[in-house]
C-alpha cells in the first residue's frame, strides 16, 4: 500500500512514510491501522503509532497526531479569540477532527460556532477513532456542524456575520486549493465584523515559503492588517509552523499583555492549556527574519 514501508530484519515492522516532500520526510512506526478509506474527496487514513498515539492522514500527509495536537489546535483557536475584544460568532472551515471546534467553544463569549467541513467522512471517522479531539463539542448547542463547501458558505453569508474565521485546511493543493484564492479572502473580509479576524495555517516556511508569501499577499488586498505568528509543532517537520492572520479594525500588535492576561483570567481557559499562554501569544508574533521577509512590507 502507498505510504507504508517494511523494515528489514528478522521481524517485519510496518512504518508510515509521509509523502509531503519528495526528497525529505518523516516516518511513524505503525502499531495498528484503524481505518483506511477513500472518500469522494481524498484518501483518509487513521492509525495508532508507537510514538504519537493516533494519527490522522489525508492524501498521504500527516494532519494531526494525538501527542501534539494541542499545540496546533490551541494556537489556531485561542490566539484569534483572545485577540478579538468580544468574539460571539465564529466560522470554522475544515477542522473535521473537531479539535478546533472544542477549543472555540471553551470561550464563554461564543454564542455560535459554525463549522463547515466538505468531507463528512472525516467528521464521522474522527468521531469514531479520534474522540479525544472533539470530545463533547459535537453535542454543544452552540455548534452548527455543516457538511458542505466552505467556499460556497462564505460566498452566501451575510455581511458582518462573523467575528472570527478559522480556516483549518490542508495545503493549497487538491481539495484545499480553493481556500487560498482572492475571491475567498474578499468574501471573508466582507462577512467579518468591524474587528473581524481570519486565521489559517500557512505551512512551514523553511520548506513552504511560497505558501506564506502568496497567501499573505492575497489577504493584504482586502484587510488593513496582515501578519503571521508561530507555533512549534513537532509533527510539522521543518521548523516553525506559521499561522497567517488578517484583521480589520485595530492592529494585532496593539494588544497589550495586561489586556490578554485579564481576558485569559476571566475565561478560565488558560488552566487547561498546554501550550498557549498570554506570554506565548505575544511572543509568537516575533518572527525571525527568514520568515518575516515573506510578509508584505507595510
N, C-alpha and C positions, 0 to 999 in steps of 0.2 A: 504493500500500500504506500502511496505517496506520503512522504513526511516521516516514515518510520525507517529505522536502521537497526541492524542486529550486530552486536559487538562480537568480536572473535573470542575464542576461548572455549573451555570445556562446557560451560553452561551459557546458553544463549540468553541475552537480555534485550528487551525492546527499548528503544530510545526514540523520542520525537525530535526531529531536526526542523527548526523553524525555517521558513522559506522567504523571510523578509528581504534579505540581501543575497545577491548571487555569489559573493565572494567572502562572506563573513557571517557568522551567526552564533546561535546557542542551541543547546540540546538539553532535553529533560529525560531522565530515566523514568519510564512508564511502569507503574505498579499494576494498573488496571485501566483498560479503556471502558468508559461508562456509556458513551453513545457516539455514534458517527453517522451523520445523516446529511444528505444533500437536499437543501430546501430549494424553493423556486428562485432564491436569490444568491445562495452561497453554500459552501461546504462548511458544515458545523461539526466540531469535534470537542468532546469533553472527556478528559482523562484524569486519573489520580496519579500524581507524580510522587516520587520519594522525597523530594526536596521542597516543593512549593505547594503541597496539597493539591486541591483540584484546580484544573487549568481549562480555560475556555479558548478555543482556537477557531478562527474564521478564515477560510481560504488559505490555510497553512500558516497563518500569522497569529502569534500569541496576543490575546486581547486583555486578559486579566488572570491573575492567579490568586488562590486563596491566601497565600502567605503575605503578599504585599499589596493587595487591592486597596487597603485602607489609605495608602499614600495618595494614589491617583484619585480615588473617589472623594476623599476629604478635600483635597486641593481644588478639584473641579467644581465641587458644590459649595463649600464653605467660603472660599475667597470671594466670589461674586455676591453671595447672600449676606455676608457680613459687611461687604463694602457698600451695598445699597442701604440707604437710610431706613427703609421700611418695605422690604420685599413681600408683597402679598400674592402676586400671581407669577408663577414660574412655568416656563415651557421647556421641556426636556425632549431633545430629538435624538433618537437612538437609545443607548444605555439599556438594552434589553435584559441585561442580567439583574437589574433592579437596585444596584448599589447606589447609584446617584439619586434615584427616587427616594430611597430610605434616608440618605443624608439631607436632602432638601426638606423632607417632612419633619426632620428634627427641629427645624426653625419654627418657633411659635407664631411668628408673624405671617407665615404662609397660610393663606386661605384656600388656595387651589394650585395643584401641580398637575399639569397636563403632560403626559409622556406619549410621544408618537414614535413608535418603532415599526419599521417597514416589514421586518421579518418576525411573524408571530411564532415561528418555531424556536427562535432564540429565547423568547419570553417563556414559552412552555417548558423547554428543556432546562432553562435556568431554574425555574420553579422546582422542577423535579430533582435536578442534580447539583444545583448551586443555591440551595435555600438560605445559606448563611449570608448571601449578598443582599437580597431584597428583604428577608425576614417578613415582618408583618406589614411592610409598606404597601403590598399589593391590595390589602383589605382596608387601608386607611380611607375614610370617606372623602378626604380632600383630594385623593388621587383619581385622575381620569386617564386610564390607560387605553390608548388607541392603537390598534394595528393598522397602519396606513403610511402614506407617503408624507414625510415631514416637509418636503418642498411644497407640496400642494396645500398642506395645512397652513404654512406660513403665508403663502400667497393669498389665501382666502380669509385669514384672520383680520379682525378689526384693527384700525389704527389705535396705538397705545394700549393694546390688550394685555400686555405683559410687562413686568418689571425686570425680569431676568430671563435670558435664554441660555440654556446649556446644551451644547452640541457634543455628544459623545459618540463619535463616528469612527469608522475605520479610516485608513489613509485615503487620500484623494485618488483612488483607483477603484474600479469595479463599482459596487453598489454605493460607495461613499463619495464618488466623484462629484455628484451634483450638489453636494453640500459645501462646495468651495467656489461658487460662482458669483459674479457681480449681481445677478438678479436675486440670488438668495440673500446676500447681505443687504441689498437695497430694501427688500421686504422686511428683513429683520429689524432694520432701523425704523421702518415705518410702524411696525407693530409694538415697538418698545415705548414705554412711558418716558417722561422727561429726564429721569435719572437712570434710564434703562441701561443694562449691561448684557453683553453677549460674550461667552467664553467657549473655546473649543480647543482640542488638542492640536498642536502644530508640529508634532514629530520631535525627533531627537536631532537638533541642528548640527551636531558633529557629523551626522550622516545624511540628514534631510534638510539642509539649509534652504533649499529652494522652496520647500513647503512653507516654512515660516515666512520667508521673504515675499512670496507671491500672495499668501493669504492675508498678511498684514497690509500689503499694498492695495489689495482689493477693498478691504474694510475701510481704509483711510479715505476712500471716495465718499463714504456715507456716514462716517462717525467723526466727531471732532477730536476724540482721544483714542489712540490706538497704541497698545503696548503688549507686553508678554511677561509672564512670570514663570518660575521654575519649580520643578518637583523632581527629586531624585528617586526614581522608581527602578529598583534593581532589574526587574524583568524587561524593561525597555532599554536594551543594551545600547551603549554608545555615549553615555554621559547623561547630562540633564535632559529631561523631557520639558518642552516648552508648552505652556498653555496660553494661547492667544486671547487677549481681551480687547474689546472695543466698547466705548462708553459714551453716553450722552450726558449733558449737564456738567457736573464738577469733575475735574481731572482726577484720575485714580491716585496720583501721588500726593494729593492734598489730604488724604485720610490720615489722621494722626493716630499714633499708637494708643494714646489715652482713650480716644473715642472707641477704638477697636476693642480695647480691654474692657471697657464698660459694656459694650454690646455682647461680648463673649460671656461676661459675668451674668448679665441679665438673661441670656439664653439658656445657660446651664449646659451648653453643648460641649464646651472645651474639656470638661471632665472625661468625656467618652472618647476624645480624640487621641490617636497615637502618633500623629504627625503634625497636624495643623495646630498652631498656637498664634496669638496675636503677633508675637515677635517673628515667627517663621513667615507669617503672612507679609509683614512689611519687608523682611529681608528677601523674600522670593522675587521682588521686583528689581533687585540689584543684579543686573545682567553682566556677565563677562563680555569684554569687547568682541570676542569672536561670535557671540550670539547677538549682541546689541547692533552690530553692523548690518544685520538683516532686517531691521525695523526702519520704517520711513523716517527720514530726518525732519524734525519739526522746524 
